[in-house]
Amino acid sequence: MKTKKKDHSKSNNKKSDADLIQQAIEEEHRIRKAFKDKDWAEIKGANSWMIFKVMSEFVEGMEKLAKIGPCVTIFGSARTRPSHAYYKTAEDIAYHLVQHGYGVITGGGPGIMEAGNKGAHRAGGKSVGLNIFLPFEQKGNIYIDPDKLITFDYFFVRKVMFVKYSQGFIVMPGGFGTLDELTEALTLIQTKKIGRFPIVMVGKKFWQGWLKWVKDVLIEEGMISEEDLDLFNLVDTPEDAVKVIDDFYSKYLLAPNF
């Protein structure tokens, strides 16, 4: 007697379709909610609680990071697997940064963030994770110092912490989030809202298309100045990435005090 094998692919497809439908419903609900008329009590109540939540996140972040010491933030894709060369490069950069006296800050998640925390942990340095609540439940990686993991609800609060407590940015290959952090830092420096600090983009092959677009479109169209290209450095190796950080501060006779 032959037994019928279950077609798991069909059940998976059904589940996937159900998830997509649910996501579409939730998205429509959020859009409609944004246009819904609210009375004064609803507006005041919601805004008040949001303000208190934002304040609490600023307070917690600043209290925990105020005495963290010189740190460099490493940005990059959460999707990078440990077997990828980018992961190993990020880990080595973090390791070398600690050896040169810096702590390491990341977004606290997997991928490049995990690699950065792993390198700092391996070198025995400070390993900081600024995590974020996301719909797909990003969790802090295991290489973050337990007392240096902070989880935020609001991206803008988290971004303030990255800028305020970093002495430099290492920008590994990544997606929209990485581009967001990169361009915000460049904007803040360009507009002199913050003092200049080193921004090091790692992976010449990965970033060459972006750099070409910046030169051929943004500069040619007059959207930025050619001098703005001096706001960042492009390197390939961990040694060169750390050297950019060290060289920048050596001009001012500054060094980490770890």
N, C-alpha and C positions, 0 to 999 in steps of 0.2 A: 504494500500500500504506500503510495507516494504522498508525502506531506507537502503542502504548499508553503513556499517561503514567503515571508512577509516582505513587501516592497517598502523598505525604510525610506527610500528616496522620496516616495510620494508623501509619506507622513511628514518628512522634513520640509518638503515644499509647502504643504498645507500649513504647517506651523509658521514657516517663513511668511507666507501670505497673510496669515492672521496677525502676525507681528506688524507687518507693513500697514495693514488696515488700522490697527490700533494706534500706530504712530501717526497716521494721517488724521485720525479722529482727534487725538490729543493736540496736534498742531493746529487744526481748525479751531479747536476750543480756545487755545491760547490767542489766536488771531482775533476771534470774536470777542474774547474777554477784554482785549486791549481797546476795542471800540465801544464797549458797553458804558453807558452813562452811569456815573456814580454820584451818590449824594455826598454832602459835606462830611458827614460822620464817617462814611466808608473811606473817603480820601484821607481825612485826618488820621484815622486809626491806622490804616495801612502804612502811610508815610512815617508816622511816629515810630512804629515798630521797626520799620526798615532802617531808620536813622539810628536807633539804638543798636541794631544788629551790626550795622556798618561801624559804628563807634567801638563796639566790643571787639570787632576783628582788628581794627587799627591798634587798640590798646594791647591786645594779646600779642600781636605781631611785634610791636615796638618794644614791649617789655622783654620778650624772649630774644630779640635780635640786637638790642641796644649794646650789649657787651660781647657780641659775637667775635669781634676782632676782624682784621682784614680778610675778606672773602672774595672769590671770583665765582660768578654764576655761569653754569653750563646749560645752554639750551639745545634742544634737538627733538627729533621725532620720538613719540611714545611707541611707535610701531617697529622700531629697529630691533631686530632679534639679536640675542647674545652671540650668535654665530657670524654676524655681519662685521665687516672690517670697521665700519663706523663706530660700532659698540666698543671694540678694542681700542680704537683711537681715543675715544672719549674717556675711557677708563685710564689709559696711560696719561692723558693730559691732566686728569684729576690727581693722579698719583704724583706727577711731577710738580704740580701746583702746591701740594702739601709739603713736598720736600723743599720747596722754595719759600715756605713760610705762610702760605695762604690756606684758609679753609675753603670748602666748596659748597655752593648753594645750587640746588636744582629745583625743578618743579615737583619733585617727590614721587613721580610715577614710574612706569616701566620704560623700556627702551633706552634711549640716550641718557635720560634722567637717572635711571638705575645704574648705568655704567659710570656716570659721574660720581654718584654716591659710593659705588663699589670701589672705585679707585681711591677716593679719599679715605674710606674705611680701611682699605688694605694698607695704606701708608700711615695709618694711625692718626689722621688729622680730623678736624671738625667736618662733619658731614650733615648738612642742613637740607631739609626737604620742606618746600612750601607747596603743599598739596592743594587740590581743588575738588570740591564735590561736583561730579559730572553724572549725566544720565546713565552712563555705562559703568558707573561705580569704580572710578580710578582709586586705587588704594596706595598708601605709602609703601615704598619698597623696603626690603629688609636691611638695607645698608645705611639707613638714616640713623643718626644718634637718637635714641628714644626721647631725650629732652629737647630735641631740635626739630621735631616734626610738628608743623602747624598746618591745619586744614582750613581752607577758606570757602565761603559761599560765593564771594564776589571777586570776579576777575580783576576789577580795577584796584581793589585793596591789595591783592596779591602782587600786582604789577608795581605798585608803589614800593612794596617791600623789596622787590628785586632791585629796583633802581637805587633806593635809599641806602641799602646795606651791601652793595657790591662795589668792589674796586675795579671791576672789569667784567666784560661779557665774552664768553667763548660761544660762538654760534655754530653748532654742528648742522649737518643737513637735516631738514625737517619740513613740516607742512605749514598750514595757515597760522597755527599758534606760534611757531618759531619765527615766521615772517612778521607777525604782529609785534612780538617782543623786539625784534631787530629794528623795524622801522620806527617804533615808538622811541627807542633809545636814540636813534639817529636824529629824529625830530627834536627831542628834548635838548640834545647837544647843539644841533644846528640853530635852534631858536634861543639858545643860551638860557634855557630854563633850569638847566643843571650844569655843573662844571664838567669839563671834558674828562672822559676816562676811556681806556682802550677797549675797542670792540674788535674781536678777532674772529673772522669767518674761516672755518676749516673745511677744506675740500675744494680745490680749485676746479676740478672737473664738474662737480655738482653745481657750484655757484657761477660758472662761466656764462650760462645763459641769462641768469639774472643780471650779472654785471654788464653784459652786452646790451641788454634792454635799458639799463640805467644810462649807459653812455649814448646809445643810438637814439633813444626816445626822450628820456627825462632831460638830459643835457641839451640835446639837439633842439628840443621844443622849448628850452628855456625854463623848465619847471624847477630845476636845481642848478647850482653853480658847479663848475668843474672842480672848484676847491673842496666841494663836499665829498669828493672821492677820498680825501685825506682823513675823513672821519672814521674809516675802518681799514683793517688790514686783511689780506687774504693769504692763507698759508696752507700747507699740506701735512706737516708733521707735528707731533706733540711738542717736540723740542722747540720748534719755531714759534708755536702758539704761546708757550710759556715765556720765551725770550721777548716777545712783543710786550707782554705785561711787565716783565722786569725792566726792560729798556725804557718804557714809558715813565716809570716811577724813579728810575735812577737819574733821569734828567733833573728831578726836583730833590735829589738826595734823600728819597723816601724809600723805606723798606718795611716789610711786615714785621710786627713786633711780637710774633708768637715765640 
